[in-house]
């Protein structure tokens, strides 16, 4: 049995969508961000020392980190359908985009969030870095998804699940208008039945009004 420890408005959305696509039985244990601090509740620390989400539990064993969880679930339940063959050239690109979503692209997105919440929008160095880095990364991604429904081999894979949360963050900030190919890619992902099912579950378990 799979149990997902799910925090509202978090990277756990990646795992929620993946579990809906896999169709394996699972249970959601829901947690809510603190309305004042936007931080995860202390109750998550009882699940995992980092106190973050997603955390999944499979047969009583806990696993953290959305990238690792994505690869673990796919290797266990859908290696032939949601990842390229290991001996294919697409496999290296698959690993690259999984890491891109959580490392390269997530860095300026989180910095921007922290700068805004801290009220230090007048910091020229930070704003200059964030703007330039984000534009470089999004221009690269925009070129890569041109005329594609999916990022690797034009087939749904773990890389798409990983990128989905980044795209949700960008869409909420209305920052995809200058990147039409990313916007189209995001819309195509959003039309997948399992994606829509995951977003409905997120709405049901999210007690806050917005990010």
C-alpha positions in Angstrom: 0.0 0.0 0.0 1.2 3.5 -0.9 0.6 6.4 1.5 1.2 10.0 0.3 1.9 12.6 3.0 0.6 15.6 1.0 1.1 19.3 1.8 -1.2 21.7 0.1 0.4 23.9 -2.6 3.7 22.0 -2.6 5.9 19.8 -4.8 3.7 17.0 -3.6 1.5 17.9 -6.6 4.0 16.1 -8.7 3.6 12.9 -6.8 -0.2 13.3 -6.6 -0.4 13.5 -10.4 2.0 10.6 -10.8 -0.1 8.4 -8.5 -3.3 9.3 -10.4 -1.6 8.3 -13.6 -0.2 5.1 -12.2 -3.6 3.9 -11.0 -2.1 2.0 -8.1 -4.1 2.0 -4.8 -2.9 4.8 -2.5 -4.0 6.9 0.5 -3.6 10.6 1.0 -2.7 12.0 4.4 -3.3 15.7 4.2 -1.4 18.6 5.8 -2.0 22.3 5.6 0.5 25.2 5.4 0.5 27.7 8.2 -1.7 30.6 7.1 0.7 33.2 8.5 4.1 31.8 7.7 3.2 29.6 4.7 5.4 26.9 6.2 4.6 23.2 6.6 3.1 22.2 10.0 5.3 20.6 12.7 3.2 17.4 12.3 5.1 16.6 9.2 8.3 16.4 11.2 6.8 13.4 12.9 6.6 11.7 9.5 10.1 12.7 8.3 12.9 14.7 10.0 13.0 17.3 7.3 9.3 18.1 7.9 8.6 18.6 4.1 6.4 17.1 1.5 6.1 15.0 -0.5 6.9 12.0 1.6 5.6 8.6 0.5 5.3 5.4 2.6 5.5 2.1 0.8 5.0 -1.0 2.9 6.0 1.0 6.0 9.2 2.5 4.5 9.4 6.3 4.2 10.9 8.1 1.2 11.4 11.8 0.7 12.4 14.2 -2.2 10.1 14.6 -5.1 12.7 13.7 -7.8 13.6 10.5 -6.0 10.0 9.6 -5.4 9.2 10.2 -9.0 11.9 7.8 -10.2 11.2 5.3 -7.5 7.5 5.0 -8.3 8.1 4.8 -12.0 10.8 2.2 -11.7 8.6 0.1 -9.5 5.2 0.5 -11.2 5.7 1.8 -14.8 9.3 1.4 -16.1 8.1 0.5 -19.6 5.5 3.3 -20.0 6.8 6.4 -18.1 10.5 6.4 -18.8 12.7 5.7 -21.8 14.6 2.5 -22.1 17.9 2.8 -20.2 20.0 1.9 -23.3 18.3 4.7 -25.4 19.7 8.2 -26.0 16.4 9.6 -24.6 17.3 8.2 -21.1 20.0 10.7 -20.5 17.7 13.5 -21.5 15.1 12.1 -19.2 17.4 12.3 -16.2 18.6 15.7 -17.3 15.0 17.2 -17.3 14.2 15.6 -14.0 17.2 17.4 -12.4 16.5 20.6 -14.4 13.0 20.9 -12.9 14.2 20.7 -9.3 17.7 22.3 -9.5 18.3 24.8 -12.4 14.8 26.1 -12.8 13.6 25.9 -9.2 16.4 28.1 -7.9 15.3 31.4 -9.4 11.6 30.6 -8.9 12.2 30.1 -5.1 14.5 33.1 -4.9 11.8 35.3 -6.5 9.2 33.9 -4.0 11.5 34.6 -1.0 12.4 38.1 -2.2 8.7 39.0 -2.6 7.7 37.6 0.7 10.6 39.3 2.5 9.7 42.6 0.9 13.2 43.2 -0.5 12.1 44.0 -4.1 14.6 46.9 -4.2 17.6 44.7 -4.1 19.2 45.3 -7.6 21.6 42.4 -7.4 19.0 39.8 -6.5 16.4 41.1 -8.9 19.0 41.3 -11.7 20.1 37.7 -11.1 16.6 36.3 -10.8 15.4 38.0 -14.0 18.4 37.1 -16.1 18.6 33.5 -14.8 14.9 32.9 -15.2 14.9 34.3 -18.7 17.9 32.1 -19.7 16.3 28.9 -18.4 12.8 29.6 -19.7 14.2 30.5 -23.2 16.0 27.2 -23.2 12.9 25.3 -22.1 10.8 27.2 -24.6 13.0 26.1 -27.5 13.1 22.5 -26.3 9.3 22.1 -26.1 8.5 23.7 -29.4 6.0 21.5 -31.3 6.1 18.9 -28.5 3.4 17.5 -26.3 6.0 16.0 -23.9 9.6 17.0 -23.0 11.4 13.6 -23.8 10.7 11.5 -26.9 7.3 13.1 -27.2 5.9 10.6 -24.7 4.7 11.2 -21.2 7.5 10.5 -18.7 8.7 11.3 -15.2 10.3 14.5 -16.6 6.9 15.9 -17.4 5.7 15.2 -13.8 8.7 17.0 -12.4 8.3 20.0 -14.6 4.6 20.3 -13.9 5.0 22.0 -10.5 7.4 24.6 -12.0 4.9 25.4 -14.7 2.1 25.7 -12.1 4.2 28.3 -10.2 5.0 30.2 -13.4 1.3 30.2 -14.6 0.1 31.5 -11.2 2.5 34.4 -11.5 1.4 34.9 -15.1 5.0 34.5 -16.4 4.4 32.2 -19.4 3.1 34.9 -21.8 6.6 35.5 -23.3 7.2 31.8 -23.7 4.4 30.5 -26.0 5.9 27.0 -26.5 6.0 26.5 -22.7 2.5 27.8 -22.3 1.2 25.4 -25.0 3.2 22.5 -23.4 1.7 23.4 -20.0 -1.8 23.5 -21.5 -1.3 20.0 -23.1 -0.2 18.5 -19.8 -3.2 20.1 -18.1 -5.6 18.3 -20.5 -4.5 14.9 -19.4 -7.2 13.1 -17.4 -4.9 12.1 -14.5 -3.6 15.7 -14.3 -7.1 17.0 -14.0 -8.0 14.4 -11.4 -4.9 15.3 -9.3 -5.8 19.0 -9.4 -9.3 18.2 -8.2 -7.8 16.2 -5.3 -5.5 19.1 -4.5 -8.5 21.5 -4.4 -10.4 19.1 -2.1 -7.4 18.9 0.3 -6.4 22.5 0.2 -8.1 24.6 2.9 -6.4 27.8 1.9 -7.7 30.2 -0.8 -4.5 30.7 -2.9 -0.7 30.7 -3.1 
